[in-house]
Amino acid sequence: MSVAHNLAVSPLRIAVAVLVLATAVLSRPLPFASDKGFTPPPANPAPTYPAHESHDDEKVSIAVDPYGSPQKTASVFKVKYNDYGFLPVRLIITNDSGKTLMLDSVKIELVTARRDKIAPALKDDIFRRLARPEKAGNRSGVQLPIPIPHDSKPIKTEARAEVDSAMFVSVPVTPHSTQSGYLFFDVAGIDDPENEAHLYISGIKAGGQELFYFDIPLQPAPENH
């Protein structure tokens, strides 16, 4: 009888234990429970942005949206990338064709007014700068007034998560879709890096054929009315 009784109640005990565990988990504060984390504005089709280039024959448009001011950067990011010598640029790709765009061979360069060609920073580049801002590669030789972090863990988990979530990923862009992400360019020591700068993008392929390159000014010329 006792064995049968134990066998009969064991499933009940298991159910109760699962319920208690689930209640404990649900009542525990989740990561970013009070912080929504990185939440960029929704990406609109590339042609709707002022700085864009459309290839009508290939039915592909690319837009760039630079975050050169601290105010604009703070509207999206928690890390003050401008203070660390980085220029965040949102890249938006809209594929209105019937072919998938392959980005595994894409090449992106920021070409400045003085013809510097700057590739997007890698995650490790960004993390090193956040941890040791005094090591900024100041091309002018003048050290930027960037405060040095004093906490024992200079790169906070939230900052790492933000960079991971924000960075543009070179994954295929399916037909009739828009993909976006952020590029971070090391512009330490360059005054007004947006002025006369443009983004040069090549290596995008569709159906095995490489698309014509894109050359997009960060500050498009005002339209004549």
C-alpha positions in Angstrom: 0.0 0.0 0.0 2.7 2.4 0.9 4.6 1.8 -2.3 1.4 2.3 -4.4 0.7 5.4 -2.4 4.1 6.8 -3.1 3.8 6.0 -6.8 0.4 7.7 -6.9 1.6 11.0 -5.3 5.0 11.2 -7.0 3.6 12.9 -10.2 1.7 15.4 -8.0 4.8 16.2 -6.1 6.7 16.7 -9.3 4.0 19.0 -10.6 4.1 21.0 -7.4 7.9 21.3 -7.6 7.7 22.5 -11.2 5.1 25.1 -10.3 7.2 26.4 -7.4 10.3 26.6 -9.6 8.4 28.4 -12.3 7.0 30.9 -9.9 10.4 31.6 -8.5 11.9 32.1 -12.0 9.1 34.4 -13.1 9.3 36.5 -9.9 13.1 37.0 -10.4 14.1 40.2 -12.1 15.1 39.5 -15.7 18.1 41.0 -17.3 17.2 44.5 -18.5 13.8 44.2 -16.8 13.9 47.9 -16.1 16.0 48.6 -19.1 14.7 47.8 -22.6 18.3 47.6 -23.9 19.2 48.6 -27.4 16.0 49.7 -29.2 16.9 51.5 -32.4 14.1 53.2 -34.4 12.5 51.0 -37.0 14.4 51.1 -40.4 12.4 52.7 -43.2 13.0 51.9 -46.8 16.4 53.3 -47.9 15.0 55.8 -50.5 13.2 57.6 -47.7 16.5 58.8 -46.1 18.1 62.0 -47.3 21.5 60.4 -47.8 20.8 57.4 -50.2 21.6 56.1 -53.6 19.3 53.9 -55.7 20.2 51.7 -58.6 16.9 51.5 -60.5 18.2 48.8 -62.9 19.3 46.6 -60.1 16.3 47.6 -57.8 18.6 48.1 -54.8 18.8 51.2 -52.6 21.3 52.0 -49.8 21.0 54.8 -47.3 23.4 56.1 -44.6 22.3 57.9 -41.5 25.2 59.3 -39.5 25.1 60.0 -35.8 27.7 62.7 -35.6 26.1 64.7 -32.8 26.0 63.7 -29.1 22.3 64.5 -29.0 21.4 62.2 -31.9 23.7 59.4 -30.5 22.1 59.7 -27.1 18.6 59.3 -28.6 19.5 55.7 -29.5 22.6 54.6 -27.7 23.6 54.5 -24.0 27.4 54.6 -24.8 28.7 58.0 -25.8 30.5 56.8 -28.9 31.3 60.3 -30.1 33.3 61.0 -26.9 35.4 57.9 -27.6 36.3 59.0 -31.1 33.7 56.9 -33.1 31.2 58.0 -35.6 28.2 55.7 -35.7 26.6 55.4 -39.1 23.4 53.4 -39.7 23.5 51.5 -42.9 20.1 50.7 -44.5 19.8 48.3 -47.5 16.5 47.9 -49.3 16.2 45.0 -51.8 13.3 45.5 -54.2 14.5 42.9 -56.6 13.6 39.3 -56.9 17.1 38.1 -56.0 18.8 37.7 -52.7 21.7 40.1 -52.0 24.8 38.4 -50.8 27.0 40.5 -48.5 29.8 38.0 -47.6 32.2 39.9 -49.9 30.9 43.4 -49.2 33.6 46.1 -48.7 32.7 49.4 -46.9 34.9 52.4 -46.5 34.4 55.9 -45.0 36.3 58.3 -47.3 36.9 61.6 -45.5 37.4 65.0 -47.0 41.2 64.6 -46.8 40.9 61.2 -48.6 41.4 59.0 -45.5 39.9 55.6 -46.1 38.5 54.1 -42.9 37.1 50.6 -42.5 34.4 50.0 -40.0 35.8 49.2 -36.5 35.6 45.6 -35.3 34.0 44.7 -32.0 37.4 44.3 -30.4 38.5 47.7 -31.6 35.4 49.3 -29.9 35.8 47.3 -26.7 39.5 48.3 -26.5 38.6 52.0 -26.9 35.9 51.8 -24.3 38.2 50.1 -21.8 41.2 52.4 -22.6 40.0 55.6 -24.2 43.4 57.3 -23.6 44.8 55.0 -26.2 42.6 56.6 -28.9 44.5 56.6 -32.3 44.4 60.4 -32.5 45.7 61.1 -36.0 46.3 64.8 -35.2 48.6 64.1 -32.3 46.4 66.0 -29.9 44.9 63.9 -27.1 41.2 64.1 -26.9 39.7 65.1 -23.5 38.2 61.7 -22.9 37.7 60.6 -19.3 39.3 57.3 -18.3 36.9 54.8 -16.7 37.7 54.2 -13.0 35.5 51.1 -12.3 37.1 47.7 -12.0 35.2 46.5 -15.1 35.5 49.3 -17.6 33.3 47.6 -20.2 29.9 47.0 -18.7 27.8 44.1 -19.8 25.2 46.6 -21.1 27.8 48.2 -23.3 28.9 44.9 -24.8 25.3 43.9 -25.4 24.6 47.2 -27.1 27.6 46.9 -29.5 26.6 43.2 -30.2 23.0 44.2 -31.0 23.8 47.4 -32.9 26.6 46.3 -35.3 25.7 45.7 -38.9 25.8 42.0 -39.8 26.6 40.9 -43.4 23.8 38.4 -43.8 21.9 38.0 -47.0 19.1 40.5 -47.8 16.1 38.6 -49.1 13.9 39.9 -51.9 11.6 42.8 -51.1 13.0 43.4 -47.7 15.1 46.0 -45.8 18.1 45.3 -43.5 19.9 47.7 -41.3 22.6 48.0 -38.7 25.3 50.3 -37.4 28.8 50.8 -38.5 31.3 52.5 -36.1 34.2 54.4 -37.7 37.3 55.5 -35.8 37.5 59.3 -36.6 39.5 60.3 -33.5 41.5 63.5 -34.4 39.4 64.3 -37.4 37.5 67.6 -37.1 33.9 67.5 -38.5 34.3 64.0 -40.0 31.0 64.2 -41.8 32.0 67.2 -43.8 32.5 66.2 -47.5 32.8 62.5 -46.4 31.1 59.7 -48.2 30.5 56.0 -47.8 31.9 53.7 -50.5 30.2 50.3 -50.7 31.2 47.5 -53.1 31.2 43.8 -53.4 27.4 43.2 -53.1 26.3 40.3 -55.3 22.9 39.1 -56.6 22.6 35.9 -58.6 26.4 35.6 -58.7 26.8 39.0 -60.3 28.4 41.9 -58.5 26.3 45.1 -58.3 27.7 48.4 -59.3 29.3 50.2 -56.4 27.5 52.7 -54.2 29.1 56.1 -53.3 26.9 58.0 -50.8 27.8 61.4 -49.3 27.1 61.6 -45.6 25.8 65.1 -46.1 23.8 65.1 -49.3 23.6 68.4 -51.2 20.4 70.3 -50.6 17.7 69.9 -53.2 17.0 72.8 -55.5 13.4 74.0 -55.4 
